[in-house]
Amino acid sequence: MLQCYQVLKIRDIMQLQTLVGLTRVAINIWPETAYGLRHFLQMNKKSPQLVYNFIRPYCSDFKIYTKTGDKGTSSLYTGERQRKDGRLFNALGTADELSSHIGLAKEYAQEKNHEYADQLERIQCILQDISSLLATPRPQYAIDDPEKEARIREKLSFNPRHIIELEEWIDKYSSLLPPLTNFILPGGGRVSAYLHVARTVCRRAERTVVPLIFEGLVDEQVIIYINRLSDYLFTIARYASFLDGNKETIYIRPQPHKSLRKKERLISENQEIIQNDG
């Protein structure tokens, strides 16, 4: 919980423009006040004291629970309330789950002094931005003013440079690894194994975002980033195994045991007898 003096410190060391962006996160905490807070900050970027005076009441007696979601609904950043089991909140929850898994993988990587740990923290920040976009779906009604429509699209767009950054990281670590010629099984040590867990959650996050992309609710660049992120997590899972001196487990098709082959043959013969009797 941020105390008021911490907010004042943030005011001194951060640009207010960044603080405006942070109010996007607040929608999940202060659904009734986040929209007004963001609007106030935008109107008073050059008046830090006014901003602090506005934020201060919300810092005192702060409670983590609001009771506004007790009936199974919650607010989007637009102010619209929807059911928590809807597609948007399913995508939001899965993105949050993905960030949590990446956070745990980051802690494991830091214990081993793996060089990419800072990249994982940056990815968590970008996932928070993606969550803001998911919580602010694009309007589905026609806008008569082309300039206004362009401004809305710009605000709700995802910067493709983040995708390029992931691709550069993938290329860097791939060049340090042996060529991939077979399927590998998740494992290779604790760090590698947990990065594989994060990768599979990333794939699930992708599946929850796909319907939103096809309906035009979210920028198409978001799904590209999530798709590339799973490739990145796969690559550094291999790299983590390499750094820790572990061998990758190659998939080999299991051969049935002799007793199992005999049992399968008997079952097949019984099936044939039953079929003949029929």
C-alpha positions, -999 to +999 in steps of 0.1 A: +000+000+000+013+034-010+014+058+019+008+095+012+045+104+017+054+078-009+030+094-034+047+127-027+081+111-033+068+097-065+056+131-075+091+144-071+110+117-090+086+107-117+071+126-146+034+132-141+028+118-175+040+084-161+017+089-132-012+094-156-003+060-171-003+044-136-039+053-131-047+027-157-037+001-131-059+018-105-091+007-124-088-027-107-084-010-073-105+022-074-131+015-101-152+045-090-124+070-089-099+059-115-115+077-145-119+110-126-083+107-113-069+102-148-089+131-161-077+154-133-041+144-138-042+151-175-057+185-169-032+195-142+002+180-155+019+213-147+005+216-111+022+190-090+008+204-057-028+202-071-022+166-081-009+157-047-038+174-030-061+154-052-045+120-046-040+125-008-076+117+003-074+083-015-042+074+004-057+078+039-077+048+053-071+029+021-087-006+020-078-033-005-114-044-007-141-022-023-171-047-022-180-034-057-173-068-072-193-089-047-221-096-072-197-110-099-192-079-120-163-055-123-155-023-141-134-019-173-113+012-177-141+027-198-164+026-167-185-002-181-193-030-157-192-066-170-194-101-156-161-114-143-165-146-162-167-127-195-141-128-223-124-095-214-119-104-178-108-139-187-081-124-208-072-099-181-070-126-155-048-148-177-025-119-185-022-113-147-015-150-141+012-150-168+029-120-152+028-138-119+045-169-133+071-148-151+077-130-118+084-163-100+107-174-129+125-141-126+132-148-089+146-182-097+167-167-125+181-140-102+191-166-076+213-181-104+225-147-116+211-153-151+216-123-173+180-122-187+163-117-154+159-079-160+143-087-193+116-107-175+108-077-153+105-055-183+081-080-199+060-079-167+057-041-172+047-045-208+021-071-198+006-045-175+003-021-205-014-049-224-038-054-195-046-017-197-055-021-234-076-052-226-095-031-200-101-004-225-117-021-255-119-001-287-154+014-293-176-006-315-197+023-327-191+046-356-173+079-349-182+108-372-150+127-364-121+111-382-096+130-361-112+119-329-112+083-342-075+085-350-067+099-315-086+070-299-069+044-320-035+060-312-042+059-275-054+023-277-025+011-298+004-012-289+039-001-299+054-027-323+089-019-311+083-042-281+079-071-306+111-062-323+128-062-289+117-097-282+128-109-316+163-094-310+165-112-277+154-145-293+180-142-320+207-134-294+201-164-272+194-188-301+228-180-315+243-193-282+224-226-282+229-258-302+205-262-331+171-276-322+167-308-342+142-327-320+113-320-297+125-314-261+106-321-229+100-293-204+126-296-176+163-289-176+165-276-140+142-255-118+147-223-137+142-238-171+112-259-160+094-229-146+101-209-177+083-237-196+054-233-172+053-196-180+054-204-217+024-227-215+004-200-196+015-175-223-001-198-249-033-199-229-032-161-226-029-160-264-060-181-268-080-158-246-069-127-266-076-141-300-114-136-299-109-100-288-086-094-318-111-109-343-138-086-329-117-056-332-116-048-295-078-049-291-049-038-313-037-066-335-001-060-323-010-074-289-015-109-302+017-107-321+036-097-290+021-125-269+028-150-297+064-139-298+066-139-260+060-176-259+088-181-284+111-160-262+102-180-231+109-212-249+143-199-260+154-187-226+141-219-210+167-237-232+192-210-224+186-214-186+192-251-189+224-243-208+237-218-182+230-243-154+250-270-171+219-293-176+212-314-206+180-311-225+157-341-225+150-352-261+116-367-268+119-404-278+088-423-287+083-449-260+083-485-271+056-507-254+068-533-230+067-569-241+039-578-217+019-548-229+023-559-265+010-593-256-020-578-238-027-555-268-026-586-290-051-605-268-074-575-267-074-573-305-081-610-308-110-607-284-124-578-304-122-598-335-141-627-319-168-604-306-171-589-340-174-623-356-200-634-331-220-603-340 
